[in-house]
Amino acid sequence: MRTSVTLEDDIYEFVLCYSRGRGITLSAALNELIRKAETAPAPEPDIRIGPNGLPMFPPTGGTITSELVKRLEEEEFDPKKFT
């Protein structure tokens, strides 16, 4: 199939270098890279089991405090949804 695409400059440079390095056309390089991305395994989620047996997400550096929870509840509460 013949079509036109617009690539960002950095993507074009990458595909161009890839195609030259492998000695293939730009179209063949794009096809190879897309096929590789298509068959690449999905990353495993980083979920750990805590000491109490419950799943835990990886630490992000933030702490969830009761004040934060209260503030978020107040921001998201819409009484019209409950009437």
PDB file of N, CA, C and O in Angstrom:
ATOM      1  N   MET A   1       0.849  -1.173   0.000  1.00  0.00           N
ATOM      2  CA  MET A   1       0.000   0.000   0.000  1.00  0.00           C
ATOM      3  C   MET A   1       0.893   1.233   0.000  1.00  0.00           C
ATOM      4  O   MET A   1       1.885   1.284   0.726  1.00  0.00           O
ATOM      5  N   ARG A   2       0.558   2.185  -0.778  1.00  0.00           N
ATOM      6  CA  ARG A   2       1.333   3.417  -0.874  1.00  0.00           C
ATOM      7  C   ARG A   2       0.561   4.527  -0.167  1.00  0.00           C
ATOM      8  O   ARG A   2      -0.628   4.729  -0.416  1.00  0.00           O
ATOM      9  N   THR A   3       1.252   5.242   0.717  1.00  0.00           N
ATOM     10  CA  THR A   3       0.619   6.333   1.448  1.00  0.00           C
ATOM     11  C   THR A   3       1.687   7.349   1.836  1.00  0.00           C
ATOM     12  O   THR A   3       2.883   7.075   1.735  1.00  0.00           O
ATOM     13  N   SER A   4       1.253   8.501   2.272  1.00  0.00           N
ATOM     14  CA  SER A   4       2.186   9.537   2.739  1.00  0.00           C
ATOM     15  C   SER A   4       2.000   9.730   4.230  1.00  0.00           C
ATOM     16  O   SER A   4       0.879   9.705   4.738  1.00  0.00           O
ATOM     17  N   VAL A   5       3.104   9.922   4.923  1.00  0.00           N
ATOM     18  CA  VAL A   5       3.045  10.202   6.357  1.00  0.00           C
ATOM     19  C   VAL A   5       3.942  11.396   6.657  1.00  0.00           C
ATOM     20  O   VAL A   5       4.883  11.682   5.917  1.00  0.00           O
ATOM     21  N   THR A   6       3.643  12.076   7.732  1.00  0.00           N
ATOM     22  CA  THR A   6       4.483  13.174   8.191  1.00  0.00           C
ATOM     23  C   THR A   6       5.154  12.723   9.476  1.00  0.00           C
ATOM     24  O   THR A   6       4.479  12.371  10.443  1.00  0.00           O
ATOM     25  N   LEU A   7       6.477  12.732   9.490  1.00  0.00           N
ATOM     26  CA  LEU A   7       7.240  12.318  10.656  1.00  0.00           C
ATOM     27  C   LEU A   7       7.857  13.534  11.324  1.00  0.00           C
ATOM     28  O   LEU A   7       8.228  14.499  10.655  1.00  0.00           O
ATOM     29  N   GLU A   8       7.964  13.484  12.627  1.00  0.00           N
ATOM     30  CA  GLU A   8       8.697  14.526  13.330  1.00  0.00           C
ATOM     31  C   GLU A   8      10.169  14.375  12.973  1.00  0.00           C
ATOM     32  O   GLU A   8      10.624  13.285  12.624  1.00  0.00           O
ATOM     33  N   ASP A   9      10.906  15.470  13.060  1.00  0.00           N
ATOM     34  CA  ASP A   9      12.296  15.477  12.611  1.00  0.00           C
ATOM     35  C   ASP A   9      13.148  14.406  13.298  1.00  0.00           C
ATOM     36  O   ASP A   9      13.924  13.711  12.641  1.00  0.00           O
ATOM     37  N   ASP A  10      13.003  14.274  14.614  1.00  0.00           N
ATOM     38  CA  ASP A  10      13.828  13.297  15.327  1.00  0.00           C
ATOM     39  C   ASP A  10      13.471  11.864  14.941  1.00  0.00           C
ATOM     40  O   ASP A  10      14.351  11.005  14.884  1.00  0.00           O
ATOM     41  N   ILE A  11      12.206  11.601  14.680  1.00  0.00           N
ATOM     42  CA  ILE A  11      11.781  10.271  14.246  1.00  0.00           C
ATOM     43  C   ILE A  11      12.328   9.977  12.860  1.00  0.00           C
ATOM     44  O   ILE A  11      12.810   8.874  12.603  1.00  0.00           O
ATOM     45  N   TYR A  12      12.259  10.945  11.976  1.00  0.00           N
ATOM     46  CA  TYR A  12      12.796  10.780  10.623  1.00  0.00           C
ATOM     47  C   TYR A  12      14.289  10.457  10.672  1.00  0.00           C
ATOM     48  O   TYR A  12      14.753   9.548   9.984  1.00  0.00           O
ATOM     49  N   GLU A  13      15.038  11.202  11.484  1.00  0.00           N
ATOM     50  CA  GLU A  13      16.481  10.966  11.598  1.00  0.00           C
ATOM     51  C   GLU A  13      16.759   9.563  12.124  1.00  0.00           C
ATOM     52  O   GLU A  13      17.675   8.889  11.651  1.00  0.00           O
ATOM     53  N   PHE A  14      15.977   9.126  13.094  1.00  0.00           N
ATOM     54  CA  PHE A  14      16.160   7.790  13.658  1.00  0.00           C
ATOM     55  C   PHE A  14      15.903   6.717  12.603  1.00  0.00           C
ATOM     56  O   PHE A  14      16.711   5.804  12.433  1.00  0.00           O
ATOM     57  N   VAL A  15      14.781   6.826  11.896  1.00  0.00           N
ATOM     58  CA  VAL A  15      14.440   5.829  10.880  1.00  0.00           C
ATOM     59  C   VAL A  15      15.461   5.859   9.740  1.00  0.00           C
ATOM     60  O   VAL A  15      15.825   4.813   9.201  1.00  0.00           O
ATOM     61  N   LEU A  16      15.912   7.039   9.382  1.00  0.00           N
ATOM     62  CA  LEU A  16      16.916   7.162   8.327  1.00  0.00           C
ATOM     63  C   LEU A  16      18.218   6.458   8.732  1.00  0.00           C
ATOM     64  O   LEU A  16      18.788   5.707   7.941  1.00  0.00           O
ATOM     65  N   CYS A  17      18.686   6.698   9.950  1.00  0.00           N
ATOM     66  CA  CYS A  17      19.904   6.036  10.442  1.00  0.00           C
ATOM     67  C   CYS A  17      19.700   4.527  10.522  1.00  0.00           C
ATOM     68  O   CYS A  17      20.588   3.754  10.162  1.00  0.00           O
ATOM     69  N   TYR A  18      18.541   4.119  10.988  1.00  0.00           N
ATOM     70  CA  TYR A  18      18.218   2.692  11.090  1.00  0.00           C
ATOM     71  C   TYR A  18      18.251   2.046   9.708  1.00  0.00           C
ATOM     72  O   TYR A  18      18.835   0.976   9.534  1.00  0.00           O
ATOM     73  N   SER A  19      17.628   2.692   8.731  1.00  0.00           N
ATOM     74  CA  SER A  19      17.570   2.115   7.384  1.00  0.00           C
ATOM     75  C   SER A  19      18.961   2.054   6.745  1.00  0.00           C
ATOM     76  O   SER A  19      19.299   1.069   6.088  1.00  0.00           O
ATOM     77  N   ARG A  20      19.752   3.088   6.934  1.00  0.00           N
ATOM     78  CA  ARG A  20      21.102   3.092   6.366  1.00  0.00           C
ATOM     79  C   ARG A  20      21.977   2.034   7.036  1.00  0.00           C
ATOM     80  O   ARG A  20      22.753   1.348   6.371  1.00  0.00           O
ATOM     81  N   GLY A  21      21.848   1.908   8.339  1.00  0.00           N
ATOM     82  CA  GLY A  21      22.633   0.926   9.072  1.00  0.00           C
ATOM     83  C   GLY A  21      22.311  -0.505   8.674  1.00  0.00           C
ATOM     84  O   GLY A  21      23.185  -1.372   8.707  1.00  0.00           O
ATOM     85  N   ARG A  22      21.085  -0.753   8.306  1.00  0.00           N
ATOM     86  CA  ARG A  22      20.669  -2.104   7.912  1.00  0.00           C
ATOM     87  C   ARG A  22      20.711  -2.302   6.402  1.00  0.00           C
ATOM     88  O   ARG A  22      20.527  -3.418   5.916  1.00  0.00           O
ATOM     89  N   GLY A  23      20.953  -1.223   5.657  1.00  0.00           N
ATOM     90  CA  GLY A  23      21.032  -1.323   4.203  1.00  0.00           C
ATOM     91  C   GLY A  23      19.689  -1.609   3.562  1.00  0.00           C
ATOM     92  O   GLY A  23      19.602  -2.361   2.591  1.00  0.00           O
ATOM     93  N   ILE A  24      18.642  -1.008   4.108  1.00  0.00           N
ATOM     94  CA  ILE A  24      17.283  -1.211   3.577  1.00  0.00           C
ATOM     95  C   ILE A  24      16.647   0.147   3.290  1.00  0.00           C
ATOM     96  O   ILE A  24      17.173   1.186   3.689  1.00  0.00           O
ATOM     97  N   THR A  25      15.529   0.127   2.603  1.00  0.00           N
ATOM     98  CA  THR A  25      14.839   1.378   2.277  1.00  0.00           C
ATOM     99  C   THR A  25      14.163   1.951   3.523  1.00  0.00           C
ATOM    100  O   THR A  25      13.982   1.263   4.527  1.00  0.00           O
ATOM    101  N   LEU A  26      13.803   3.202   3.428  1.00  0.00           N
ATOM    102  CA  LEU A  26      13.093   3.857   4.520  1.00  0.00           C
ATOM    103  C   LEU A  26      11.764   3.151   4.793  1.00  0.00           C
ATOM    104  O   LEU A  26      11.388   2.967   5.950  1.00  0.00           O
ATOM    105  N   SER A  27      11.061   2.760   3.748  1.00  0.00           N
ATOM    106  CA  SER A  27       9.786   2.052   3.918  1.00  0.00           C
ATOM    107  C   SER A  27       9.985   0.724   4.628  1.00  0.00           C
ATOM    108  O   SER A  27       9.211   0.369   5.517  1.00  0.00           O
ATOM    109  N   ALA A  28      11.018  -0.007   4.239  1.00  0.00           N
ATOM    110  CA  ALA A  28      11.292  -1.291   4.878  1.00  0.00           C
ATOM    111  C   ALA A  28      11.658  -1.099   6.351  1.00  0.00           C
ATOM    112  O   ALA A  28      11.281  -1.902   7.204  1.00  0.00           O
ATOM    113  N   ALA A  29      12.396  -0.027   6.637  1.00  0.00           N
ATOM    114  CA  ALA A  29      12.775   0.264   8.022  1.00  0.00           C
ATOM    115  C   ALA A  29      11.537   0.575   8.859  1.00  0.00           C
ATOM    116  O   ALA A  29      11.394   0.074   9.974  1.00  0.00           O
ATOM    117  N   LEU A  30      10.648   1.399   8.321  1.00  0.00           N
ATOM    118  CA  LEU A  30       9.411   1.702   9.048  1.00  0.00           C
ATOM    119  C   LEU A  30       8.597   0.442   9.301  1.00  0.00           C
ATOM    120  O   LEU A  30       8.070   0.247  10.396  1.00  0.00           O
ATOM    121  N   ASN A  31       8.493  -0.424   8.277  1.00  0.00           N
ATOM    122  CA  ASN A  31       7.761  -1.676   8.451  1.00  0.00           C
ATOM    123  C   ASN A  31       8.384  -2.539   9.542  1.00  0.00           C
ATOM    124  O   ASN A  31       7.669  -3.085  10.382  1.00  0.00           O
ATOM    125  N   GLU A  32       9.721  -2.668   9.535  1.00  0.00           N
ATOM    126  CA  GLU A  32      10.409  -3.463  10.558  1.00  0.00           C
ATOM    127  C   GLU A  32      10.160  -2.920  11.949  1.00  0.00           C
ATOM    128  O   GLU A  32       9.834  -3.672  12.867  1.00  0.00           O
ATOM    129  N   LEU A  33      10.313  -1.614  12.104  1.00  0.00           N
ATOM    130  CA  LEU A  33      10.157  -1.006  13.427  1.00  0.00           C
ATOM    131  C   LEU A  33       8.733  -1.130  13.947  1.00  0.00           C
ATOM    132  O   LEU A  33       8.522  -1.365  15.137  1.00  0.00           O
ATOM    133  N   ILE A  34       7.764  -0.975  13.067  1.00  0.00           N
ATOM    134  CA  ILE A  34       6.373  -1.106  13.496  1.00  0.00           C
ATOM    135  C   ILE A  34       6.070  -2.551  13.870  1.00  0.00           C
ATOM    136  O   ILE A  34       5.373  -2.800  14.853  1.00  0.00           O
ATOM    137  N   ARG A  35       6.587  -3.508  13.098  1.00  0.00           N
ATOM    138  CA  ARG A  35       6.390  -4.930  13.425  1.00  0.00           C
ATOM    139  C   ARG A  35       7.032  -5.268  14.767  1.00  0.00           C
ATOM    140  O   ARG A  35       6.454  -6.012  15.560  1.00  0.00           O
ATOM    141  N   LYS A  36       8.226  -4.724  15.028  1.00  0.00           N
ATOM    142  CA  LYS A  36       8.887  -4.971  16.312  1.00  0.00           C
ATOM    143  C   LYS A  36       8.058  -4.413  17.461  1.00  0.00           C
ATOM    144  O   LYS A  36       7.906  -5.064  18.495  1.00  0.00           O
ATOM    145  N   ALA A  37       7.522  -3.210  17.283  1.00  0.00           N
ATOM    146  CA  ALA A  37       6.705  -2.599  18.333  1.00  0.00           C
ATOM    147  C   ALA A  37       5.416  -3.380  18.540  1.00  0.00           C
ATOM    148  O   ALA A  37       4.923  -3.499  19.662  1.00  0.00           O
ATOM    149  N   GLU A  38       4.880  -3.906  17.456  1.00  0.00           N
ATOM    150  CA  GLU A  38       3.621  -4.645  17.507  1.00  0.00           C
ATOM    151  C   GLU A  38       3.767  -5.957  18.277  1.00  0.00           C
ATOM    152  O   GLU A  38       2.842  -6.373  18.975  1.00  0.00           O
ATOM    153  N   THR A  39       4.923  -6.609  18.154  1.00  0.00           N
ATOM    154  CA  THR A  39       5.127  -7.905  18.794  1.00  0.00           C
ATOM    155  C   THR A  39       5.879  -7.812  20.116  1.00  0.00           C
ATOM    156  O   THR A  39       6.118  -8.834  20.759  1.00  0.00           O
ATOM    157  N   ALA A  40       6.255  -6.611  20.528  1.00  0.00           N
ATOM    158  CA  ALA A  40       6.978  -6.443  21.789  1.00  0.00           C
ATOM    159  C   ALA A  40       6.052  -6.792  22.959  1.00  0.00           C
ATOM    160  O   ALA A  40       4.878  -6.422  22.948  1.00  0.00           O
ATOM    161  N   PRO A  41       6.568  -7.492  23.954  1.00  0.00           N
ATOM    162  CA  PRO A  41       5.726  -7.835  25.105  1.00  0.00           C
ATOM    163  C   PRO A  41       5.351  -6.586  25.894  1.00  0.00           C
ATOM    164  O   PRO A  41       6.138  -5.649  26.023  1.00  0.00           O
ATOM    165  N   ALA A  42       4.150  -6.600  26.408  1.00  0.00           N
ATOM    166  CA  ALA A  42       3.693  -5.479  27.231  1.00  0.00           C
ATOM    167  C   ALA A  42       4.466  -5.487  28.547  1.00  0.00           C
ATOM    168  O   ALA A  42       4.739  -6.556  29.092  1.00  0.00           O
ATOM    169  N   PRO A  43       4.819  -4.318  29.064  1.00  0.00           N
ATOM    170  CA  PRO A  43       5.551  -4.286  30.331  1.00  0.00           C
ATOM    171  C   PRO A  43       4.683  -4.814  31.475  1.00  0.00           C
ATOM    172  O   PRO A  43       3.482  -4.551  31.541  1.00  0.00           O
ATOM    173  N   GLU A  44       5.314  -5.554  32.356  1.00  0.00           N
ATOM    174  CA  GLU A  44       4.607  -6.078  33.523  1.00  0.00           C
ATOM    175  C   GLU A  44       4.364  -4.939  34.514  1.00  0.00           C
ATOM    176  O   GLU A  44       5.261  -4.133  34.756  1.00  0.00           O
ATOM    177  N   PRO A  45       3.163  -4.865  35.089  1.00  0.00           N
ATOM    178  CA  PRO A  45       2.927  -3.824  36.095  1.00  0.00           C
ATOM    179  C   PRO A  45       3.761  -4.118  37.338  1.00  0.00           C
ATOM    180  O   PRO A  45       3.951  -5.273  37.718  1.00  0.00           O
ATOM    181  N   ASP A  46       4.246  -3.068  37.951  1.00  0.00           N
ATOM    182  CA  ASP A  46       5.090  -3.209  39.143  1.00  0.00           C
ATOM    183  C   ASP A  46       4.197  -3.182  40.376  1.00  0.00           C
ATOM    184  O   ASP A  46       4.089  -2.166  41.063  1.00  0.00           O
ATOM    185  N   ILE A  47       3.558  -4.321  40.642  1.00  0.00           N
ATOM    186  CA  ILE A  47       2.688  -4.433  41.811  1.00  0.00           C
ATOM    187  C   ILE A  47       3.348  -5.417  42.763  1.00  0.00           C
ATOM    188  O   ILE A  47       3.671  -6.542  42.383  1.00  0.00           O
ATOM    189  N   ARG A  48       3.541  -4.992  43.979  1.00  0.00           N
ATOM    190  CA  ARG A  48       4.192  -5.825  44.990  1.00  0.00           C
ATOM    191  C   ARG A  48       3.173  -6.235  46.042  1.00  0.00           C
ATOM    192  O   ARG A  48       2.144  -5.583  46.221  1.00  0.00           O
ATOM    193  N   ILE A  49       3.473  -7.314  46.725  1.00  0.00           N
ATOM    194  CA  ILE A  49       2.617  -7.763  47.818  1.00  0.00           C
ATOM    195  C   ILE A  49       3.232  -7.264  49.118  1.00  0.00           C
ATOM    196  O   ILE A  49       4.395  -7.532  49.418  1.00  0.00           O
ATOM    197  N   GLY A  50       2.425  -6.532  49.883  1.00  0.00           N
ATOM    198  CA  GLY A  50       2.891  -5.960  51.134  1.00  0.00           C
ATOM    199  C   GLY A  50       2.964  -6.999  52.239  1.00  0.00           C
ATOM    200  O   GLY A  50       2.565  -8.147  52.045  1.00  0.00           O
ATOM    201  N   PRO A  51       3.474  -6.598  53.400  1.00  0.00           N
ATOM    202  CA  PRO A  51       3.624  -7.537  54.518  1.00  0.00           C
ATOM    203  C   PRO A  51       2.284  -8.083  55.029  1.00  0.00           C
ATOM    204  O   PRO A  51       2.236  -9.145  55.651  1.00  0.00           O
ATOM    205  N   ASN A  52       1.207  -7.352  54.763  1.00  0.00           N
ATOM    206  CA  ASN A  52      -0.111  -7.810  55.196  1.00  0.00           C
ATOM    207  C   ASN A  52      -0.816  -8.637  54.123  1.00  0.00           C
ATOM    208  O   ASN A  52      -1.967  -9.035  54.302  1.00  0.00           O
ATOM    209  N   GLY A  53      -0.123  -8.897  53.002  1.00  0.00           N
ATOM    210  CA  GLY A  53      -0.680  -9.719  51.940  1.00  0.00           C
ATOM    211  C   GLY A  53      -1.471  -8.950  50.897  1.00  0.00           C
ATOM    212  O   GLY A  53      -1.962  -9.554  49.943  1.00  0.00           O
ATOM    213  N   LEU A  54      -1.609  -7.650  51.044  1.00  0.00           N
ATOM    214  CA  LEU A  54      -2.355  -6.834  50.079  1.00  0.00           C
ATOM    215  C   LEU A  54      -1.424  -6.324  48.979  1.00  0.00           C
ATOM    216  O   LEU A  54      -0.254  -6.043  49.238  1.00  0.00           O
ATOM    217  N   PRO A  55      -1.939  -6.203  47.752  1.00  0.00           N
ATOM    218  CA  PRO A  55      -1.093  -5.674  46.672  1.00  0.00           C
ATOM    219  C   PRO A  55      -0.785  -4.201  46.889  1.00  0.00           C
ATOM    220  O   PRO A  55      -1.623  -3.437  47.366  1.00  0.00           O
ATOM    221  N   MET A  56       0.430  -3.822  46.530  1.00  0.00           N
ATOM    222  CA  MET A  56       0.873  -2.436  46.684  1.00  0.00           C
ATOM    223  C   MET A  56       1.447  -1.951  45.371  1.00  0.00           C
ATOM    224  O   MET A  56       2.135  -2.704  44.683  1.00  0.00           O
ATOM    225  N   PHE A  57       1.176  -0.700  45.007  1.00  0.00           N
ATOM    226  CA  PHE A  57       1.791  -0.076  43.849  1.00  0.00           C
ATOM    227  C   PHE A  57       3.177   0.405  44.255  1.00  0.00           C
ATOM    228  O   PHE A  57       3.443   0.584  45.443  1.00  0.00           O
ATOM    229  N   PRO A  58       4.068   0.619  43.280  1.00  0.00           N
ATOM    230  CA  PRO A  58       5.416   1.077  43.632  1.00  0.00           C
ATOM    231  C   PRO A  58       5.370   2.457  44.268  1.00  0.00           C
ATOM    232  O   PRO A  58       4.491   3.257  43.947  1.00  0.00           O
ATOM    233  N   PRO A  59       6.298   2.741  45.156  1.00  0.00           N
ATOM    234  CA  PRO A  59       6.301   4.054  45.801  1.00  0.00           C
ATOM    235  C   PRO A  59       6.571   5.163  44.788  1.00  0.00           C
ATOM    236  O   PRO A  59       7.416   5.022  43.904  1.00  0.00           O
ATOM    237  N   THR A  60       5.847   6.256  44.929  1.00  0.00           N
ATOM    238  CA  THR A  60       6.023   7.386  44.014  1.00  0.00           C
ATOM    239  C   THR A  60       6.647   8.588  44.710  1.00  0.00           C
ATOM    240  O   THR A  60       6.901   9.612  44.076  1.00  0.00           O
ATOM    241  N   GLY A  61       6.888   8.470  45.966  1.00  0.00           N
ATOM    242  CA  GLY A  61       7.493   9.573  46.693  1.00  0.00           C
ATOM    243  C   GLY A  61       6.476  10.428  47.430  1.00  0.00           C
ATOM    244  O   GLY A  61       6.851  11.206  48.307  1.00  0.00           O
ATOM    245  N   GLY A  62       5.196  10.301  47.094  1.00  0.00           N
ATOM    246  CA  GLY A  62       4.162  11.074  47.769  1.00  0.00           C
ATOM    247  C   GLY A  62       3.531  10.273  48.883  1.00  0.00           C
ATOM    248  O   GLY A  62       3.521   9.043  48.849  1.00  0.00           O
ATOM    249  N   THR A  63       3.011  10.964  49.859  1.00  0.00           N
ATOM    250  CA  THR A  63       2.330  10.321  50.969  1.00  0.00           C
ATOM    251  C   THR A  63       0.865  10.722  50.938  1.00  0.00           C
ATOM    252  O   THR A  63       0.537  11.901  50.802  1.00  0.00           O
ATOM    253  N   ILE A  64      -0.010   9.741  51.062  1.00  0.00           N
ATOM    254  CA  ILE A  64      -1.443  10.017  51.103  1.00  0.00           C
ATOM    255  C   ILE A  64      -1.828  10.226  52.558  1.00  0.00           C
ATOM    256  O   ILE A  64      -1.746   9.305  53.372  1.00  0.00           O
ATOM    257  N   THR A  65      -2.241  11.425  52.873  1.00  0.00           N
ATOM    258  CA  THR A  65      -2.638  11.760  54.241  1.00  0.00           C
ATOM    259  C   THR A  65      -4.152  11.854  54.327  1.00  0.00           C
ATOM    260  O   THR A  65      -4.835  11.945  53.307  1.00  0.00           O
ATOM    261  N   SER A  66      -4.669  11.830  55.535  1.00  0.00           N
ATOM    262  CA  SER A  66      -6.115  11.953  55.710  1.00  0.00           C
ATOM    263  C   SER A  66      -6.594  13.324  55.229  1.00  0.00           C
ATOM    264  O   SER A  66      -7.709  13.448  54.721  1.00  0.00           O
ATOM    265  N   GLU A  67      -5.754  14.359  55.389  1.00  0.00           N
ATOM    266  CA  GLU A  67      -6.121  15.686  54.911  1.00  0.00           C
ATOM    267  C   GLU A  67      -6.255  15.702  53.393  1.00  0.00           C
ATOM    268  O   GLU A  67      -7.166  16.332  52.856  1.00  0.00           O
ATOM    269  N   LEU A  68      -5.360  15.017  52.706  1.00  0.00           N
ATOM    270  CA  LEU A  68      -5.421  14.936  51.254  1.00  0.00           C
ATOM    271  C   LEU A  68      -6.690  14.223  50.813  1.00  0.00           C
ATOM    272  O   LEU A  68      -7.351  14.660  49.870  1.00  0.00           O
ATOM    273  N   VAL A  69      -7.034  13.142  51.478  1.00  0.00           N
ATOM    274  CA  VAL A  69      -8.252  12.398  51.143  1.00  0.00           C
ATOM    275  C   VAL A  69      -9.481  13.271  51.361  1.00  0.00           C
ATOM    276  O   VAL A  69     -10.372  13.301  50.512  1.00  0.00           O
ATOM    277  N   LYS A  70      -9.541  13.976  52.476  1.00  0.00           N
ATOM    278  CA  LYS A  70     -10.685  14.852  52.762  1.00  0.00           C
ATOM    279  C   LYS A  70     -10.820  15.941  51.692  1.00  0.00           C
ATOM    280  O   LYS A  70     -11.921  16.218  51.216  1.00  0.00           O
ATOM    281  N   ARG A  71      -9.701  16.549  51.325  1.00  0.00           N
ATOM    282  CA  ARG A  71      -9.729  17.608  50.312  1.00  0.00           C
ATOM    283  C   ARG A  71     -10.230  17.063  48.981  1.00  0.00           C
ATOM    284  O   ARG A  71     -11.050  17.702  48.323  1.00  0.00           O
ATOM    285  N   LEU A  72      -9.748  15.897  48.579  1.00  0.00           N
ATOM    286  CA  LEU A  72     -10.189  15.305  47.318  1.00  0.00           C
ATOM    287  C   LEU A  72     -11.662  14.928  47.362  1.00  0.00           C
ATOM    288  O   LEU A  72     -12.370  15.082  46.367  1.00  0.00           O
ATOM    289  N   GLU A  73     -12.127  14.438  48.498  1.00  0.00           N
ATOM    290  CA  GLU A  73     -13.548  14.108  48.630  1.00  0.00           C
ATOM    291  C   GLU A  73     -14.408  15.362  48.477  1.00  0.00           C
ATOM    292  O   GLU A  73     -15.446  15.329  47.815  1.00  0.00           O
ATOM    293  N   GLU A  74     -13.981  16.459  49.085  1.00  0.00           N
ATOM    294  CA  GLU A  74     -14.733  17.706  48.987  1.00  0.00           C
ATOM    295  C   GLU A  74     -14.747  18.241  47.559  1.00  0.00           C
ATOM    296  O   GLU A  74     -15.764  18.768  47.107  1.00  0.00           O
ATOM    297  N   GLU A  75     -13.629  18.111  46.844  1.00  0.00           N
ATOM    298  CA  GLU A  75     -13.552  18.604  45.467  1.00  0.00           C
ATOM    299  C   GLU A  75     -14.429  17.792  44.530  1.00  0.00           C
ATOM    300  O   GLU A  75     -15.016  18.343  43.599  1.00  0.00           O
ATOM    301  N   GLU A  76     -14.526  16.492  44.764  1.00  0.00           N
ATOM    302  CA  GLU A  76     -15.236  15.617  43.856  1.00  0.00           C
ATOM    303  C   GLU A  76     -16.707  15.422  44.228  1.00  0.00           C
ATOM    304  O   GLU A  76     -17.474  14.907  43.415  1.00  0.00           O
ATOM    305  N   PHE A  77     -17.113  15.812  45.414  1.00  0.00           N
ATOM    306  CA  PHE A  77     -18.483  15.594  45.839  1.00  0.00           C
ATOM    307  C   PHE A  77     -19.435  16.528  45.097  1.00  0.00           C
ATOM    308  O   PHE A  77     -19.276  17.748  45.116  1.00  0.00           O
ATOM    309  N   ASP A  78     -20.429  15.922  44.441  1.00  0.00           N
ATOM    310  CA  ASP A  78     -21.443  16.678  43.729  1.00  0.00           C
ATOM    311  C   ASP A  78     -22.799  16.184  44.214  1.00  0.00           C
ATOM    312  O   ASP A  78     -23.214  15.085  43.849  1.00  0.00           O
ATOM    313  N   PRO A  79     -23.501  16.976  45.034  1.00  0.00           N
ATOM    314  CA  PRO A  79     -24.773  16.516  45.601  1.00  0.00           C
ATOM    315  C   PRO A  79     -25.817  16.166  44.547  1.00  0.00           C
ATOM    316  O   PRO A  79     -26.699  15.346  44.805  1.00  0.00           O
ATOM    317  N   LYS A  80     -25.731  16.772  43.367  1.00  0.00           N
ATOM    318  CA  LYS A  80     -26.715  16.488  42.301  1.00  0.00           C
ATOM    319  C   LYS A  80     -26.653  15.033  41.850  1.00  0.00           C
ATOM    320  O   LYS A  80     -27.647  14.491  41.367  1.00  0.00           O
ATOM    321  N   LYS A  81     -25.502  14.405  42.002  1.00  0.00           N
ATOM    322  CA  LYS A  81     -25.365  13.015  41.597  1.00  0.00           C
ATOM    323  C   LYS A  81     -26.130  12.076  42.517  1.00  0.00           C
ATOM    324  O   LYS A  81     -26.422  10.943  42.137  1.00  0.00           O
ATOM    325  N   PHE A  82     -26.459  12.534  43.728  1.00  0.00           N
ATOM    326  CA  PHE A  82     -27.089  11.670  44.717  1.00  0.00           C
ATOM    327  C   PHE A  82     -28.553  11.983  44.940  1.00  0.00           C
ATOM    328  O   PHE A  82     -29.144  11.442  45.875  1.00  0.00           O
ATOM    329  N   THR A  83     -29.176  12.841  44.118  1.00  0.00           N
ATOM    330  CA  THR A  83     -30.598  13.157  44.295  1.00  0.00           C
ATOM    331  C   THR A  83     -31.442  12.486  43.251  1.00  0.00           C
ATOM    332  O   THR A  83     -32.663  12.643  43.249  1.00  0.00           O
TER     333      THR A  83
END
